[in-house]
């Protein structure tokens, strides 16, 4: 499994303690938080250099995780499993 974080995302995560918890809600949507959720059954830690991702047990492992950080509309991290690259989208007709 490959995990990609750009320097800005890594820096933002380190400023918040260096741990990111990735879980699914009842609808199957992924969420990320720097604080461990109380209602999740368990997490599998994955160290990525100086940060640690904690993936909720039961989430299938993708080939690649892309973790992004955005300040809009509020500061948040987004976990993207097997993201589609922009250049692939641009190559589609129409």
Rosetta blueprint (number, residue, H / E / L):
1 X L
2 X E
3 X E
4 X E
5 X E
6 X L
7 X H
8 X H
9 X H
10 X H
11 X H
12 X H
13 X H
14 X H
15 X H
16 X L
17 X L
18 X L
19 X E
20 X E
21 X E
22 X E
23 X E
24 X E
25 X L
26 X L
27 X L
28 X L
29 X L
30 X E
31 X E
32 X E
33 X E
34 X L
35 X L
36 X L
37 X L
38 X L
39 X L
40 X L
41 X L
42 X L
43 X E
44 X E
45 X E
46 X E
47 X E
48 X E
49 X L
50 X L
51 X E
52 X E
53 X E
54 X E
55 X E
56 X E
57 X L
58 X L
59 X L
60 X L
61 X L
62 X L
63 X L
64 X E
65 X E
66 X E
67 X E
68 X E
69 X E
70 X E
71 X L
72 X L
73 X L
74 X L
75 X L
76 X E
77 X E
78 X E
79 X E
80 X E
81 X E
82 X L
83 X L
84 X L
85 X L
86 X H
87 X H
88 X H
89 X H
90 X H
91 X L
92 X L
93 X L
94 X L
